């Protein structure tokens, strides 16, 4: 699996705007990051750009660590955290979004 390069500020702004209207596709609850959650996130990242995840009942520090962990495990770029919502991005095989260069 390749490592996704970090997003430039303009790319992050672009993805934040694109993710704004999206609903979370995955919810991480008390069971935490289970294999089933990872499989579902992988499936969604293959087809959607970007993806929102709701991390209910997890503190801010833990959400930041969770976003970084998800990015590393799934070769996805962490985009942002808004409250309990995490946003990840990985270009789909048939990418629909063209990210700004910088």
N, C-alpha and C positions, 0 to 999 in steps of 0.2 A: 504494500500500500504506500502510495506517495504521501509526502507531507505537504499539506496546503500552506502556501506562503501567507504571511500576515497581510491583512487588508490595509490599504492606504486610507487616509482620512476621508477622501472623496468617495471611495468605494463603500466605506462604512456608512457615511451619510446617505448614499444612494440606497443601500440595503435597508437601513432604518426606515426610510420613506416607503419602500416597497412592502416592508413587513407590517407597517402601521395598521392596515385594515385587516390583516389576517387574524384568524382565531387559532389558539393553540391546537396542534394536532396530537400532542402527547401530554399526558399528565403524570408527573412523578409524585407519588404519595408517600405514605409511611414506609412502604416496602423498599423505597429507594430505587437505586439504579439496578434493576433486575435484568437478566438476559432477555426476557421478553420485551422490556422497554428498549433495550439496545437494538434488538431486531426490528422493532417497529420504527424506531428513529432512522435506522439504516434504510429501511424501505421508503420512508417519507423523504429522506434526503436524496434518494435516487430520482424522485419524481417532482419534487417541489423546491423552489429557490425563492426565498429563504424559508426556514421552518421555525415556528414558535413552539416552545415547551413551557408548560406551567409546572413549577416546582413548589407545590403547596407545603406549608409547614416547615420550610427550610430557611434558616437564618441567612442574612445578607452575605456574611463571610463564606458560609457553606455554599450559597448559590454561585458565588464567584468561582470557587474551587470546582464546583460541579460543571459550570460552563466550560472552564479550561479542560477538565477531564473529558467531557463529551467531545470537545473539539479534537483532542489528541486521539481518543479511541476511534472516532468516526471520520478522521481526516477532514474535518470541517472547521471553518473559521468562526470563532466566537464574534458575534456582532455587537450584542448589547444585553443588558439586564434592565428591565423596567419592573420594579416591584418583584413579584414572584414569576415574572415571565422572562424566559431566556430566548434569545434569538441566535440561531446558527445558520451558516451558509456553506453550501458546497455546490459547485456547478454540476448540474445534471448532465447525463451522458449526451442528451440532445438539448444543450443549454438554450434557454429562452432569453435570459438576461445578458446584456452586454454591459459589463462593469466599466465605469470610467477608468482611464489609465492611471490618473493620480488625483 
